[in-house]
Amino acid sequence: MMKKLYYSIGEVSDLTGVEAHVLRYWETIFDDLSPKKNRSGNRNYSDSDLTLIFTLKELIHEKKYSTAGAKKFLEEKAARSSSVQTSAALPADVRRDLEEIRSFLSTLSEKI
């Protein structure tokens, strides 16, 4: 079976088990969920949209997060991810210095 580039809202609803009206509602809350629309105004969901929808379904339906809680969770996850990318971009000597500072602070906090 060939993988599709885009999926209709009906297909996404069938694939994810999330009703179409819920998908439209989530679009108003989660900025990262913004499927492209064709000339007719129909939504075209990408694979990354599907991944996000499955994550939202897990957070909201299974783990019982509120939509605000799910949004905060995703924002914090994105911040952690960008923080990791930023530290990986630092020169080795700077990373080493930061690790030494972290170790020093950790030892200091244990003594307090």
Rosetta blueprint (number, residue, H / E / L):
1 M L
2 M L
3 K L
4 K L
5 L L
6 Y L
7 Y E
8 S L
9 I H
10 G H
11 E H
12 V H
13 S H
14 D H
15 L H
16 T H
17 G L
18 V L
19 E L
20 A H
21 H H
22 V H
23 L H
24 R H
25 Y H
26 W H
27 E H
28 T H
29 I H
30 F L
31 D L
32 D L
33 L L
34 S L
35 P L
36 K E
37 K E
38 N L
39 R L
40 S L
41 G L
42 N L
43 R E
44 N E
45 Y E
46 S L
47 D H
48 S H
49 D H
50 L H
51 T H
52 L H
53 I H
54 F H
55 T H
56 L H
57 K H
58 E H
59 L H
60 I H
61 H H
62 E H
63 K L
64 K L
65 Y L
66 S L
67 T H
68 A H
69 G H
70 A H
71 K H
72 K H
73 F H
74 L H
75 E H
76 E H
77 K H
78 A H
79 A H
80 R H
81 S H
82 S H
83 S H
84 V H
85 Q H
86 T H
87 S H
88 A H
89 A L
90 L L
91 P L
92 A H
93 D H
94 V H
95 R H
96 R H
97 D H
98 L H
99 E H
100 E H
101 I H
102 R H
103 S H
104 F H
105 L H
106 S H
107 T H
108 L H
109 S H
110 E H
111 K H
112 I L
